[in-house]
């Protein structure tokens, strides 16, 4: 059993910042990648950012230069620092972990950016 606990969502004005956290716990002995996805109302879930075990990262074009993903391997925790937020960043953000051939999802945290 693997649990992902997310935190850090909320309401912020355009131009503001938020930091999301996701901690993985339970029977997971190797994590290959950790990432964040988001889903806005009426839209498909999309990849925001991913960080692999070796430290390489990928970002959606829409967030490059504004968002930074990082991880603390000792704590099995991934972070998403979101700066210069825009109203179009409003969505439910989901933590995603790939480990031992399986994919795990967090429960989601709401991020709302007001104009």
C-alpha positions in Angstrom: 0.0 0.0 0.0 1.4 3.4 -1.0 -0.1 6.7 0.1 0.5 10.1 -1.5 -0.3 13.1 0.7 -0.5 16.5 -1.1 -0.5 19.9 0.5 0.0 23.5 -0.5 -2.9 24.4 -2.8 -5.1 27.4 -2.3 -6.3 30.7 -3.6 -3.8 33.3 -4.9 -3.8 36.4 -7.0 -2.3 36.5 -10.4 1.4 37.0 -10.2 1.6 35.3 -6.8 3.3 32.1 -5.8 2.4 28.7 -4.2 4.4 25.7 -3.3 2.9 22.2 -3.5 4.3 19.2 -1.6 3.6 15.5 -2.0 4.9 12.9 0.4 4.9 9.3 -0.5 4.8 6.7 2.2 4.1 3.0 2.5 5.5 0.0 0.7 7.5 1.7 -2.0 11.2 0.8 -2.1 12.2 2.5 -5.3 10.8 5.6 -6.9 11.7 6.1 -10.6 10.0 9.4 -11.1 7.8 11.9 -9.4 5.6 14.5 -11.0 2.7 16.8 -11.1 -0.3 16.8 -13.4 -3.2 19.2 -13.4 -6.8 19.1 -14.6 -8.9 22.2 -15.3 -12.7 22.0 -15.5 -13.7 20.6 -18.9 -10.2 19.8 -19.9 -8.0 16.6 -19.9 -5.4 16.0 -17.3 -2.0 17.2 -18.4 1.5 16.8 -17.3 3.0 19.9 -15.6 6.4 18.7 -14.5 8.3 15.5 -13.8 11.6 14.7 -12.1 13.3 11.4 -12.5 15.5 9.5 -10.1 18.6 10.8 -11.7 17.4 14.4 -11.3 16.5 15.2 -14.9 13.3 17.2 -15.3 10.7 18.0 -17.9 8.1 20.8 -17.9 5.0 21.7 -19.9 5.8 24.6 -22.2 3.1 26.6 -20.5 5.0 26.6 -17.2 8.6 26.7 -18.2 10.4 29.5 -16.5 7.7 29.9 -13.9 7.5 26.5 -12.1 10.3 24.5 -10.6 10.0 20.8 -9.6 12.3 19.4 -7.0 12.5 16.3 -4.7 13.9 15.2 -1.4 14.8 11.6 -1.9 15.3 11.0 1.8 11.8 12.0 2.5 10.2 10.6 -0.7 8.8 14.0 -1.2 8.3 16.1 -4.4 7.7 19.8 -4.5 6.4 22.2 -7.1 7.3 25.8 -6.7 4.9 27.9 -8.7 5.7 31.5 -9.4 4.1 34.2 -11.6 0.9 32.3 -11.4 -1.8 33.1 -14.0 -5.5 32.5 -14.0 -5.0 29.8 -16.6 -3.0 27.8 -14.0 -6.3 27.3 -12.1 -6.8 23.5 -11.8 -6.7 20.5 -9.5 -3.1 19.5 -9.2 -2.3 15.8 -8.8 0.9 14.2 -7.5 2.1 11.2 -9.5 4.7 8.7 -8.6 6.2 5.9 -10.7 7.8 3.2 -8.7 8.5 -0.5 -9.1 6.5 -0.6 -12.4 3.4 0.9 -10.9 1.8 4.4 -11.0 0.3 6.1 -8.0 -1.8 9.2 -7.7 -2.5 11.7 -5.0 -6.0 12.9 -4.2 -5.5 16.2 -5.8 -5.2 19.8 -4.4 -7.0 22.8 -5.8 -5.1 25.8 -7.0 -7.1 28.8 -7.9 -5.6 32.0 -9.4 -7.7 35.1 -9.4 -7.2 37.8 -11.9 
